[in-house]
Amino acid sequence: MAVAALLAVVFAATVALAVARLGHHLARHRALPDVGPAIGTAAGVVFSFFILTLAFLMVSSAQDLAVARKGNYAEAGALIDLYLAADRMPGPLKAEIRGHSERYAHMVIEREWPRMLEGGTDDETWAMAYGLYELVAKAPADAPPKALDESRDAITRLFAQRRTRVADVQGGLPPVMVVTLIGAAVLSVAFLVLIGWPRGVRGMIGIAALGGICGYGVWLVLQLNHAYASGVHVDPDAFREALTRMAFVTSHGI
């Protein structure tokens, strides 16, 4: 990812530098009129708009990542609660619920998560979730009431968080916002070129740096664009932790 970020910065800086050189060439050979003050004001407005849009999208994307991660831990927590509640169920049902719970966590990690990275979900994992629901729904009437209540509450919470996670798979930033950010970055550089700035080596380095900053900002937003299907995304750490805790419970005879 560091290499990709560097390439994005270098590419944007090179493009900005090339546009500046082209602008200076046209100014010398075409005698373009001096519109510096007006364009300079516009350049400041556009660059400010770029910074505000960049900040908004980064904060929004970071919040989406945090919410998605929290939801995953809530779903995995509900799965662990179901696993624990099964301890007070009749022997065969306890084994079925615990076995299904472990398989569900494995399927989320191994089957569903790779598909989520591509913007989809897994039907077999859905079927496993419904299998857990059926096991709880068909629990015998003589099962301990507290165990039944805890199991039903856990499966309800698990499905609620799962639906939220599946909905987030189709999420991401609105394309129009990303296009707006890219357009503001391009205009920020273009307006500076139109006013004839910069000239000399220091000026050219300055506009290359500006282009690099804009390029990095756009690249970073694209990496944060989606909680599950972008460069910076949520991993199934919550479900790995759930499997670890299930193994702990089993090893201690709980």
matplotlib code that plots the C-alpha trace (Angstrom):
import matplotlib.pyplot as plt

x = [0.0, 2.9, 4.2, 0.8, 0.6, 4.0, 3.1, -0.1, 1.8, 4.6, 2.0, 0.0, 3.1, 4.3, 1.0, 0.9, 4.5, 3.7, 0.6, 2.6, 5.3, 2.6, 1.0, 4.2, 4.9, 1.5, 1.9, 5.2, 4.1, 0.4, 0.6, -2.2, -3.9, -3.1, -6.0, -4.0, -6.1, -9.5, -8.1, -6.0, -9.2, -10.9, -7.9, -8.1, -11.8, -11.5, -8.5, -10.4, -13.4, -11.0, -9.7, -13.2, -14.4, -11.4, -11.8, -15.5, -15.0, -12.1, -14.0, -17.1, -15.1, -13.2, -16.6, -18.0, -15.0, -15.3, -19.1, -18.5, -15.8, -18.1, -20.9, -18.7, -17.8, -21.4, -22.3, -19.4, -20.4, -23.9, -22.5, -20.4, -23.4, -25.3, -22.4, -22.5, -26.2, -26.1, -24.4, -27.7, -29.5, -30.1, -26.9, -27.6, -29.0, -26.0, -23.6, -25.6, -25.8, -22.1, -21.1, -23.2, -21.8, -18.2, -18.9, -20.7, -17.7, -15.4, -17.7, -17.8, -14.0, -13.2, -16.1, -18.0, -15.3, -13.5, -16.8, -17.5, -14.2, -15.8, -19.1, -21.1, -22.1, -22.3, -25.6, -24.2, -23.2, -26.8, -28.1, -25.8, -27.2, -30.8, -29.8, -28.8, -32.1, -34.0, -32.1, -33.0, -36.6, -37.1, -35.6, -37.7, -40.3, -38.5, -35.3, -34.3, -36.3, -33.3, -31.2, -34.1, -34.4, -30.7, -30.4, -33.3, -31.9, -28.5, -29.8, -32.0, -28.9, -26.8, -29.3, -29.7, -25.9, -25.6, -28.2, -26.4, -23.1, -24.7, -26.2, -22.8, -21.3, -23.4, -22.3, -19.4, -19.1, -21.5, -19.6, -20.6, -18.7, -15.5, -15.9, -16.4, -13.1, -11.2, -12.6, -11.7, -8.1, -7.7, -9.1, -6.9, -3.8, -5.3, -6.2, -2.7, -1.3, -3.8, -2.5, 1.0, 2.2, 4.7, 7.9, 11.4, 12.6, 11.1, 7.8, 7.8, 8.6, 5.8, 3.2, 4.5, 4.1, 0.6, -0.3, 1.3, -0.8, -4.0, -3.1, -2.5, -5.7, -7.8, -5.9, -6.5, -10.2, -10.4, -8.6, -11.2, -14.1, -15.7, -15.7, -15.3, -14.2, -11.4, -7.7, -8.3, -11.1, -12.4, -10.9, -12.8, -10.8, -14.0, -14.9, -11.3, -11.5, -14.9, -13.4, -10.6, -13.1, -15.2, -12.1, -11.3, -14.8, -14.6, -11.1, -12.3, -15.3, -17.8]
y = [0.0, 2.3, 1.8, 2.5, 5.8, 6.8, 6.1, 8.1, 11.1, 10.9, 10.5, 13.5, 15.6, 14.8, 15.7, 19.0, 19.7, 18.9, 21.1, 24.0, 23.7, 23.6, 26.7, 28.6, 27.6, 28.8, 32.1, 32.8, 32.0, 32.9, 36.1, 35.1, 38.0, 38.7, 37.5, 36.8, 38.6, 37.1, 33.6, 33.8, 34.4, 31.5, 29.2, 29.9, 29.2, 26.0, 24.7, 25.5, 23.6, 20.6, 20.6, 20.8, 18.0, 15.9, 16.4, 15.5, 12.4, 11.2, 11.7, 10.0, 7.0, 6.7, 6.7, 4.0, 1.8, 2.3, 1.5, -1.6, -2.9, -2.3, -4.1, -7.1, -7.4, -7.2, -10.0, -12.1, -11.3, -12.5, -15.8, -16.3, -15.6, -18.2, -20.6, -20.1, -20.3, -23.7, -25.1, -25.4, -27.0, -30.8, -32.7, -33.3, -29.8, -28.3, -30.1, -29.0, -25.3, -25.2, -27.1, -24.8, -21.7, -22.7, -23.6, -20.2, -18.3, -20.4, -19.8, -16.0, -15.9, -18.4, -18.1, -14.9, -12.4, -12.9, -12.4, -9.3, -7.9, -8.2, -6.6, -9.7, -12.3, -16.0, -18.0, -21.0, -18.7, -17.3, -20.9, -21.7, -18.6, -19.8, -23.2, -21.7, -19.9, -23.1, -24.9, -22.3, -22.0, -25.8, -26.1, -28.5, -27.0, -28.6, -26.7, -24.3, -21.1, -18.9, -20.7, -20.4, -16.7, -16.1, -18.1, -16.3, -13.0, -13.9, -15.2, -12.1, -9.8, -12.0, -11.6, -7.9, -7.3, -9.6, -7.7, -4.5, -6.0, -7.3, -3.9, -2.2, -4.5, -2.5, 0.8, 3.1, 6.8, 8.2, 8.3, 12.0, 12.9, 11.2, 12.8, 16.2, 15.7, 14.8, 17.7, 20.1, 18.7, 19.2, 22.7, 23.7, 23.0, 24.3, 27.7, 28.2, 27.5, 29.9, 32.8, 32.1, 30.7, 29.3, 30.4, 29.2, 26.1, 26.8, 27.6, 24.4, 22.4, 24.1, 23.2, 19.6, 19.4, 20.8, 18.2, 15.5, 16.5, 16.6, 13.2, 11.7, 13.1, 11.5, 8.2, 8.1, 8.7, 5.9, 3.6, 4.5, 4.4, 1.1, -0.6, -4.0, -3.6, -1.0, -0.8, 0.0, -2.3, -4.2, -7.6, -10.6, -10.2, -10.3, -13.7, -15.0, -13.8, -15.5, -18.9, -18.4, -17.8, -20.8, -22.9, -21.5, -22.3, -25.9, -26.5, -25.4, -27.6, -24.8]
z = [0.0, 0.7, -2.8, -4.3, -2.3, -3.5, -7.1, -6.8, -5.4, -8.0, -10.8, -9.6, -9.1, -12.6, -14.2, -12.3, -13.4, -17.0, -17.0, -15.5, -18.2, -20.9, -19.4, -19.4, -23.0, -24.1, -22.2, -23.9, -27.4, -27.5, -25.5, -23.2, -21.3, -17.7, -15.5, -12.4, -9.7, -10.8, -11.4, -8.2, -6.1, -7.9, -7.3, -3.5, -3.4, -5.3, -3.3, 0.0, -1.4, -2.2, 1.4, 2.9, 0.7, 1.4, 5.2, 5.0, 3.0, 5.2, 8.4, 6.9, 5.7, 9.0, 10.9, 8.5, 9.2, 13.0, 12.9, 10.7, 13.0, 16.1, 14.4, 13.6, 17.3, 18.2, 15.8, 17.0, 20.6, 20.0, 18.6, 21.7, 23.9, 22.0, 22.4, 26.2, 26.5, 24.8, 27.9, 29.7, 26.8, 26.5, 25.5, 21.7, 21.2, 23.0, 20.7, 17.6, 18.6, 19.5, 16.3, 14.1, 15.9, 15.2, 11.6, 11.1, 12.4, 10.1, 7.1, 7.7, 7.7, 5.0, 2.6, 3.1, 3.8, 0.4, -1.3, 0.7, -0.6, -4.1, -3.0, -2.4, 0.3, 0.6, 0.4, 2.3, 5.2, 5.2, 5.2, 8.2, 10.1, 9.4, 10.6, 13.9, 14.1, 13.5, 16.2, 18.7, 17.5, 17.8, 21.3, 23.4, 25.8, 28.8, 28.1, 30.9, 30.4, 31.1, 28.5, 26.0, 26.6, 26.3, 23.2, 21.5, 22.5, 21.1, 17.8, 17.4, 17.9, 15.6, 12.8, 13.4, 13.2, 10.2, 8.2, 9.0, 7.8, 4.6, 4.0, 4.5, 1.7, -0.8, 0.8, 0.0, -0.8, -3.4, -6.8, -7.3, -4.1, -5.4, -8.8, -7.1, -5.1, -8.2, -10.1, -7.3, -7.2, -11.0, -10.9, -7.9, -10.1, -13.3, -11.9, -10.5, -14.0, -15.6, -13.5, -14.7, -11.4, -10.7, -12.5, -11.8, -10.1, -6.7, -8.3, -10.3, -7.2, -5.4, -8.0, -8.2, -4.4, -4.6, -7.3, -5.1, -2.1, -4.2, -5.7, -2.3, -0.9, -3.7, -3.4, 0.4, 0.0, -2.6, -0.1, 2.6, 0.2, 1.4, 4.8, 3.2, -0.4, -0.5, 0.2, 3.9, 5.0, 8.1, 8.6, 10.3, 13.5, 15.6, 14.3, 14.8, 18.4, 18.7, 17.6, 20.2, 22.9, 21.9, 22.1, 25.5, 26.7, 25.4, 26.8, 30.3, 30.2, 30.3]

ax = plt.figure().add_subplot(projection="3d")
ax.plot(x, y, z, "-o")
ax.set_aspect("equal")
plt.show()
